[in-house]
Amino acid sequence: MNFNIEATDKDSNARAGTMTTAHGDIQTPVFMPVGTQGTVKSVHQHELKNDINAPIILGNTYHLYLRPQMPILEKAGGLHKFMNWDRPILTDSGGYQVYSLSSTNKIKEEGVKFKSHIDGSSHFFSPEFSMDIQRSIGADIFMAFDECTPYPCDYNYAKRSMHMTHRWLKRCIEHIEKTPVKYDYQQTFMPIVQGSTYTDLRKQSATFIASTNQEANAIGGLSVGEPAEEMYAMTDVVCQILPKDKPRYLMGVGTPINILENIALGIDMFDCVMPTRNARNGMLFTAYGSINIKNEKWKDDFSPIDEMGISYVDTAYSKAYLRHLFKSKEYLGKQIASIHNLAFYLWLTRQARKHIIAGDFITWKNKMVKQMNNRL
């Protein structure tokens, strides 16, 4: 993978760049739709490519390991071919699922034992096994196996967890260096900074991750319940340490406002289930604020869903029609809302890129943050 920074903002740490992978280029800043199980919920691959124009999507190691399982993916030739997606894919290592399944897991130095959410069967992930699974999935970018600590988190626990994540990272690197790729292209490995909301731990972790000299770096363990101000503070601390010439990925973030504020701090890549999850519940994001399409006020509003026309669904359907679909519990409503929200997130990061290049990012960002904070 190559990363070329094309512009930097004069008033912040925002930057615009291009990542080159085996399955295509990714212009940054970028939002990556979450396709946990080889599908972005409610959205067809054709729409992801041709309307939303997503340059990269995510898959998840934990979920794909359980279903359809590795023999199927290997027989298909990897996740790209299995799901008919010829653009880049990034895979999460399963560490976040370990965190979210905390009531059923047992974490040891060797790895994590957990129970399947599908049938209750027991499984074990070691750092090495997570790397093997991600080799089989064949993502262009794959993540280190880590522990994502909860919020709030006791300092001593956060410190122990961080050091274990660092030891696991060493094992991940040693393992991938002696295991070949399974398909006809190279994969990029990305380590993860941890340390909860403790500045000294975040500095230690960022320094260690930078010292491993990988092609890209990630920040994990944020957007797990902490106040936005703490997220921004930790991101700022880490971005001051991570190499400036390599992509930075803030995992699991977040709201449109979160994304813009973190772009200003120097983040290049984002992912979050929020646009699709909120869409399925009738919550739409726009440049002028959020819309609960189920509200009575939209019952006879025949104006376009979003008059900016960010995606084809915005001008093809009215607010009244979309509300009718939700009230009637029609699946099409969730699909239309999901396409809109994803298209909006991708539009937002593309606009951020344009304004970084134009040199007026901070002025534009401040205006957008104020607008998007409204409830329509």
C-alpha positions as a Python dict, from the first residue, in 0.01 Angstrom:
ca = {
    (1, 'M'): (0, 0, 0),
    (2, 'N'): (110, 353, -77),
    (3, 'F'): (-17, 673, 87),
    (4, 'N'): (37, 1012, -68),
    (5, 'I'): (-64, 1332, 114),
    (6, 'E'): (-182, 1585, -142),
    (7, 'A'): (-285, 1877, 79),
    (8, 'T'): (-279, 1987, 443),
    (9, 'D'): (-501, 2244, 610),
    (10, 'K'): (-326, 2560, 726),
    (11, 'D'): (-549, 2604, 1033),
    (12, 'S'): (-570, 2244, 1160),
    (13, 'N'): (-411, 1901, 1124),
    (14, 'A'): (-656, 1792, 852),
    (15, 'R'): (-505, 1643, 539),
    (16, 'A'): (-619, 1506, 204),
    (17, 'G'): (-445, 1202, 62),
    (18, 'T'): (-473, 893, -155),
    (19, 'M'): (-418, 535, -45),
    (20, 'T'): (-329, 284, -316),
    (21, 'T'): (-428, -79, -264),
    (22, 'A'): (-448, -390, -482),
    (23, 'H'): (-821, -333, -535),
    (24, 'G'): (-810, 39, -605),
    (25, 'D'): (-732, 385, -476),
    (26, 'I'): (-897, 541, -171),
    (27, 'Q'): (-912, 918, -146),
    (28, 'T'): (-900, 1044, 211),
    (29, 'P'): (-1057, 1153, 438),
    (30, 'V'): (-1290, 857, 386),
    (31, 'F'): (-1586, 697, 556),
    (32, 'M'): (-1604, 317, 521),
    (33, 'P'): (-1951, 156, 526),
    (34, 'V'): (-1969, -142, 760),
    (35, 'G'): (-2038, -472, 587),
    (36, 'T'): (-2004, -693, 893),
    (37, 'Q'): (-2115, -1024, 742),
    (38, 'G'): (-2020, -962, 381),
    (39, 'T'): (-2311, -723, 332),
    (40, 'V'): (-2384, -361, 415),
    (41, 'K'): (-2728, -404, 567),
    (42, 'S'): (-3020, -312, 339),
    (43, 'V'): (-2789, -197, 57),
    (44, 'H'): (-2704, -381, -265),
    (45, 'Q'): (-2341, -388, -386),
    (46, 'H'): (-2457, -218, -707),
    (47, 'E'): (-2584, 77, -503),
    (48, 'L'): (-2269, 87, -293),
    (49, 'K'): (-2061, 124, -607),
    (50, 'N'): (-2276, 328, -842),
    (51, 'D'): (-2479, 559, -621),
    (52, 'I'): (-2308, 580, -283),
    (53, 'N'): (-1970, 529, -456),
    (54, 'A'): (-1803, 375, -153),
    (55, 'P'): (-1431, 326, -228),
    (56, 'I'): (-1388, 73, 56),
    (57, 'I'): (-1608, -128, 293),
    (58, 'L'): (-1552, -334, 609),
    (59, 'G'): (-1594, -700, 695),
    (60, 'N'): (-1568, -855, 1039),
    (61, 'T'): (-1342, -1143, 1135),
    (62, 'Y'): (-1556, -1270, 1422),
    (63, 'H'): (-1880, -1282, 1224),
    (64, 'L'): (-1730, -1419, 901),
    (65, 'Y'): (-1545, -1685, 1099),
    (66, 'L'): (-1875, -1808, 1242),
    (67, 'R'): (-2069, -1765, 916),
    (68, 'P'): (-2006, -1864, 638),
    (69, 'Q'): (-1678, -1998, 791),
    (70, 'M'): (-1333, -2002, 642),
    (71, 'P'): (-1356, -2312, 417),
    (72, 'I'): (-1639, -2148, 223),
    (73, 'L'): (-1455, -1818, 184),
    (74, 'E'): (-1134, -1992, 78),
    (75, 'K'): (-1322, -2203, -175),
    (76, 'A'): (-1482, -1885, -312),
    (77, 'G'): (-1140, -1721, -346),
    (78, 'G'): (-1180, -1474, -60),
    (79, 'L'): (-1443, -1226, 50),
    (80, 'H'): (-1407, -1002, -257),
    (81, 'K'): (-1518, -1279, -491),
    (82, 'F'): (-1768, -1427, -247),
    (83, 'M'): (-1965, -1102, -224),
    (84, 'N'): (-1885, -971, -576),
    (85, 'W'): (-1700, -661, -457),
    (86, 'D'): (-1392, -556, -656),
    (87, 'R'): (-1295, -254, -444),
    (88, 'P'): (-1087, -253, -123),
    (89, 'I'): (-1203, -424, 196),
    (90, 'L'): (-1080, -376, 553),
    (91, 'T'): (-1139, -639, 822),
    (92, 'D'): (-1170, -580, 1195),
    (93, 'S'): (-981, -851, 1385),
    (94, 'G'): (-1265, -948, 1619),
    (95, 'G'): (-1127, -758, 1916),
    (96, 'Y'): (-1430, -531, 1938),
    (97, 'Q'): (-1665, -829, 1939),
    (98, 'V'): (-1466, -972, 2228),
    (99, 'Y'): (-1536, -644, 2409),
    (100, 'S'): (-1906, -643, 2320),
    (101, 'L'): (-1945, -1009, 2427),
    (102, 'S'): (-1773, -946, 2759),
    (103, 'S'): (-2033, -1146, 2956),
    (104, 'T'): (-1940, -1464, 2769),
    (105, 'N'): (-1565, -1430, 2715),
    (106, 'K'): (-1253, -1521, 2909),
    (107, 'I'): (-942, -1319, 2829),
    (108, 'K'): (-600, -1472, 2894),
    (109, 'E'): (-249, -1403, 2774),
    (110, 'E'): (-288, -1678, 2515),
    (111, 'G'): (-601, -1520, 2367),
    (112, 'V'): (-975, -1506, 2419),
    (113, 'K'): (-1226, -1785, 2472),
    (114, 'F'): (-1581, -1689, 2385),
    (115, 'K'): (-1920, -1836, 2306),
    (116, 'S'): (-2087, -1795, 1969),
    (117, 'H'): (-2385, -1562, 1972),
    (118, 'I'): (-2541, -1797, 1716),
    (119, 'D'): (-2547, -2135, 1891),
    (120, 'G'): (-2352, -2093, 2216),
    (121, 'S'): (-2059, -2305, 2095),
    (122, 'S'): (-1716, -2230, 2243),
    (123, 'H'): (-1434, -2081, 2035),
    (124, 'F'): (-1085, -1947, 2094),
    (125, 'F'): (-912, -1657, 1920),
    (126, 'S'): (-538, -1610, 1962),
    (127, 'P'): (-355, -1326, 1788),
    (128, 'E'): (-211, -1582, 1547),
    (129, 'F'): (-549, -1736, 1467),
    (130, 'S'): (-703, -1395, 1403),
    (131, 'M'): (-426, -1332, 1149),
    (132, 'D'): (-494, -1668, 983),
    (133, 'I'): (-864, -1590, 953),
    (134, 'Q'): (-791, -1252, 800),
    (135, 'R'): (-553, -1413, 552),
    (136, 'S'): (-842, -1639, 448),
    (137, 'I'): (-1086, -1349, 423),
    (138, 'G'): (-833, -1168, 205),
    (139, 'A'): (-900, -807, 304),
    (140, 'D'): (-673, -542, 154),
    (141, 'I'): (-623, -400, 505),
    (142, 'F'): (-639, -619, 814),
    (143, 'M'): (-620, -534, 1181),
    (144, 'A'): (-416, -645, 1480),
    (145, 'F'): (-592, -849, 1746),
    (146, 'D'): (-645, -629, 2051),
    (147, 'E'): (-860, -582, 2357),
    (148, 'C'): (-1103, -291, 2342),
    (149, 'T'): (-1151, -174, 2702),
    (150, 'P'): (-1491, -41, 2817),
    (151, 'Y'): (-1570, 308, 2942),
    (152, 'P'): (-1528, 392, 3219),
    (153, 'C'): (-1224, 177, 3277),
    (154, 'D'): (-1004, 150, 3586),
    (155, 'Y'): (-654, 288, 3520),
    (156, 'N'): (-473, -29, 3626),
    (157, 'Y'): (-697, -246, 3410),
    (158, 'A'): (-646, -14, 3113),
    (159, 'K'): (-270, -29, 3164),
    (160, 'R'): (-261, -411, 3188),
    (161, 'S'): (-486, -441, 2885),
    (162, 'M'): (-274, -200, 2681),
    (163, 'H'): (46, -392, 2752),
    (164, 'M'): (-125, -720, 2665),
    (165, 'T'): (-247, -565, 2339),
    (166, 'H'): (115, -466, 2267),
    (167, 'R'): (235, -822, 2336),
    (168, 'W'): (-39, -955, 2113),
    (169, 'L'): (71, -710, 1843),
    (170, 'K'): (424, -852, 1850),
    (171, 'R'): (277, -1200, 1805),
    (172, 'C'): (59, -1079, 1516),
    (173, 'I'): (359, -927, 1337),
    (174, 'E'): (576, -1235, 1392),
    (175, 'H'): (302, -1459, 1259),
    (176, 'I'): (216, -1263, 945),
    (177, 'E'): (584, -1234, 858),
    (178, 'K'): (606, -1612, 829),
    (179, 'T'): (266, -1678, 667),
    (180, 'P'): (213, -1606, 297),
    (181, 'V'): (-91, -1434, 148),
    (182, 'K'): (-358, -1675, 25),
    (183, 'Y'): (-455, -1488, -288),
    (184, 'D'): (-272, -1303, -567),
    (185, 'Y'): (-230, -965, -395),
    (186, 'Q'): (-64, -818, -88),
    (187, 'Q'): (-242, -723, 234),
    (188, 'T'): (-166, -424, 459),
    (189, 'F'): (-148, -485, 834),
    (190, 'M'): (-260, -215, 1077),
    (191, 'P'): (-179, -207, 1454),
    (192, 'I'): (-412, -40, 1704),
    (193, 'V'): (-342, 222, 1972),
    (194, 'Q'): (-521, 155, 2303),
    (195, 'G'): (-505, 313, 2652),
    (196, 'S'): (-865, 412, 2730),
    (197, 'T'): (-901, 783, 2818),
    (198, 'Y'): (-568, 812, 3003),
    (199, 'T'): (-326, 1052, 2835),
    (200, 'D'): (-9, 883, 2960),
    (201, 'L'): (-128, 541, 2840),
    (202, 'R'): (-232, 675, 2502),
    (203, 'K'): (112, 835, 2460),
    (204, 'Q'): (284, 509, 2556),
    (205, 'S'): (69, 307, 2320),
    (206, 'A'): (104, 548, 2027),
    (207, 'T'): (481, 551, 2072),
    (208, 'F'): (495, 172, 2076),
    (209, 'I'): (265, 135, 1774),
    (210, 'A'): (470, 391, 1578),
    (211, 'S'): (788, 199, 1662),
    (212, 'T'): (659, -113, 1484),
    (213, 'N'): (683, 79, 1154),
    (214, 'Q'): (374, -61, 987),
    (215, 'E'): (223, 90, 672),
    (216, 'A'): (-82, 238, 850),
    (217, 'N'): (-203, 282, 1208),
    (218, 'A'): (-536, 274, 1391),
    (219, 'I'): (-680, 416, 1712),
    (220, 'G'): (-918, 190, 1901),
    (221, 'G'): (-1103, 196, 2230),
    (222, 'L'): (-1283, 525, 2167),
    (223, 'S'): (-1648, 594, 2085),
    (224, 'V'): (-1740, 337, 2353),
    (225, 'G'): (-1940, 572, 2573),
    (226, 'E'): (-1691, 843, 2669),
    (227, 'P'): (-1784, 1212, 2624),
    (228, 'A'): (-1694, 1352, 2282),
    (229, 'E'): (-1446, 1592, 2442),
    (230, 'E'): (-1246, 1298, 2581),
    (231, 'M'): (-1251, 1126, 2243),
    (232, 'Y'): (-1113, 1438, 2077),
    (233, 'A'): (-850, 1486, 2348),
    (234, 'M'): (-720, 1128, 2313),
    (235, 'T'): (-725, 1144, 1934),
    (236, 'D'): (-528, 1469, 1940),
    (237, 'V'): (-266, 1319, 2174),
    (238, 'V'): (-223, 1012, 1954),
    (239, 'C'): (-214, 1201, 1623),
    (240, 'Q'): (75, 1411, 1755),
    (241, 'I'): (279, 1089, 1790),
    (242, 'L'): (174, 861, 1504),
    (243, 'P'): (375, 910, 1182),
    (244, 'K'): (238, 1191, 969),
    (245, 'D'): (319, 1015, 643),
    (246, 'K'): (97, 712, 715),
    (247, 'P'): (-283, 676, 720),
    (248, 'R'): (-460, 705, 1056),
    (249, 'Y'): (-783, 516, 1115),
    (250, 'L'): (-1015, 605, 1405),
    (251, 'M'): (-1221, 293, 1464),
    (252, 'G'): (-1596, 300, 1520),
    (253, 'V'): (-1647, 676, 1486),
    (254, 'G'): (-1907, 814, 1464),
    (255, 'T'): (-2162, 1095, 1420),
    (256, 'P'): (-2114, 1338, 1129),
    (257, 'I'): (-1995, 1600, 1378),
    (258, 'N'): (-1750, 1352, 1535),
    (259, 'I'): (-1608, 1281, 1190),
    (260, 'L'): (-1548, 1645, 1102),
    (261, 'E'): (-1388, 1725, 1438),
    (262, 'N'): (-1155, 1426, 1412),
    (263, 'I'): (-1061, 1509, 1053),
    (264, 'A'): (-942, 1842, 1192),
    (265, 'L'): (-721, 1649, 1436),
    (266, 'G'): (-553, 1448, 1159),
    (267, 'I'): (-765, 1136, 1109),
    (268, 'D'): (-794, 990, 758),
    (269, 'M'): (-1029, 690, 790),
    (270, 'F'): (-1355, 626, 973),
    (271, 'D'): (-1617, 355, 1007),
    (272, 'C'): (-1939, 328, 1204),
    (273, 'V'): (-2268, 136, 1197),
    (274, 'M'): (-2454, 457, 1282),
    (275, 'P'): (-2566, 560, 931),
    (276, 'T'): (-2726, 224, 855),
    (277, 'R'): (-2846, 144, 1209),
    (278, 'N'): (-3006, 485, 1251),
    (279, 'A'): (-3153, 461, 902),
    (280, 'R'): (-3330, 137, 988),
    (281, 'N'): (-3491, 323, 1279),
    (282, 'G'): (-3602, 615, 1063),
    (283, 'M'): (-3328, 865, 1154),
    (284, 'L'): (-3181, 1053, 858),
    (285, 'F'): (-2870, 1272, 855),
    (286, 'T'): (-2859, 1587, 643),
    (287, 'A'): (-2634, 1891, 608),
    (288, 'Y'): (-2893, 2096, 798),
    (289, 'G'): (-2964, 1855, 1083),
    (290, 'S'): (-3123, 1517, 1153),
    (291, 'I'): (-3473, 1403, 1061),
    (292, 'N'): (-3692, 1148, 1238),
    (293, 'I'): (-3894, 1047, 935),
    (294, 'K'): (-4156, 874, 1153),
    (295, 'N'): (-4272, 1206, 1297),
    (296, 'E'): (-4624, 1326, 1212),
    (297, 'K'): (-4489, 1650, 1061),
    (298, 'W'): (-4368, 1462, 751),
    (299, 'K'): (-4705, 1296, 683),
    (300, 'D'): (-4800, 1531, 399),
    (301, 'D'): (-4459, 1676, 315),
    (302, 'F'): (-4410, 1593, -52),
    (303, 'S'): (-4072, 1765, -81),
    (304, 'P'): (-3767, 1550, -166),
    (305, 'I'): (-3607, 1351, 116),
    (306, 'D'): (-3303, 1577, 80),
    (307, 'E'): (-3319, 1863, -164),
    (308, 'M'): (-2941, 1863, -201),
    (309, 'G'): (-2984, 1543, -403),
    (310, 'I'): (-2680, 1367, -257),
    (311, 'S'): (-2811, 1029, -377),
    (312, 'Y'): (-3071, 924, -630),
    (313, 'V'): (-3318, 830, -356),
    (314, 'D'): (-3316, 1188, -223),
    (315, 'T'): (-3497, 1332, -524),
    (316, 'A'): (-3679, 1015, -633),
    (317, 'Y'): (-3892, 992, -318),
    (318, 'S'): (-4069, 1237, -89),
    (319, 'K'): (-4055, 1260, 288),
    (320, 'A'): (-4425, 1169, 299),
    (321, 'Y'): (-4363, 851, 100),
    (322, 'L'): (-4065, 745, 311),
    (323, 'R'): (-4267, 807, 629),
    (324, 'H'): (-4548, 593, 483),
    (325, 'L'): (-4302, 308, 422),
    (326, 'F'): (-4178, 320, 782),
    (327, 'K'): (-4527, 340, 929),
    (328, 'S'): (-4629, 47, 708),
    (329, 'K'): (-4316, -146, 812),
    (330, 'E'): (-4212, -192, 450),
    (331, 'Y'): (-3852, -305, 398),
    (332, 'L'): (-3804, -52, 119),
    (333, 'G'): (-3813, 227, 375),
    (334, 'K'): (-3505, 91, 550),
    (335, 'Q'): (-3328, 50, 217),
    (336, 'I'): (-3400, 405, 100),
    (337, 'A'): (-3298, 554, 437),
    (338, 'S'): (-2977, 346, 446),
    (339, 'I'): (-2877, 456, 96),
    (340, 'H'): (-2938, 819, 188),
    (341, 'N'): (-2740, 808, 514),
    (342, 'L'): (-2442, 629, 362),
    (343, 'A'): (-2441, 864, 65),
    (344, 'F'): (-2449, 1158, 307),
    (345, 'Y'): (-2152, 1027, 509),
    (346, 'L'): (-1950, 972, 191),
    (347, 'W'): (-2053, 1315, 63),
    (348, 'L'): (-1946, 1473, 392),
    (349, 'T'): (-1595, 1326, 383),
    (350, 'R'): (-1558, 1415, 15),
    (351, 'Q'): (-1662, 1772, 89),
    (352, 'A'): (-1409, 1781, 373),
    (353, 'R'): (-1142, 1673, 127),
    (354, 'K'): (-1242, 1946, -120),
    (355, 'H'): (-1225, 2214, 146),
    (356, 'I'): (-888, 2091, 276),
    (357, 'I'): (-753, 2121, -78),
    (358, 'A'): (-923, 2459, -124),
    (359, 'G'): (-772, 2588, 202),
    (360, 'D'): (-1093, 2681, 386),
    (361, 'F'): (-1162, 2361, 577),
    (362, 'I'): (-1196, 2508, 928),
    (363, 'T'): (-1442, 2778, 820),
    (364, 'W'): (-1652, 2519, 637),
    (365, 'K'): (-1623, 2264, 920),
    (366, 'N'): (-1741, 2510, 1184),
    (367, 'K'): (-2042, 2606, 971),
    (368, 'M'): (-2133, 2241, 909),
    (369, 'V'): (-2102, 2143, 1275),
    (370, 'K'): (-2345, 2419, 1370),
    (371, 'Q'): (-2593, 2320, 1098),
    (372, 'M'): (-2582, 1946, 1162),
    (373, 'N'): (-2647, 1991, 1533),
    (374, 'N'): (-3013, 2076, 1457),
    (375, 'R'): (-3317, 1851, 1481),
    (376, 'L'): (-3546, 1919, 1185),
}
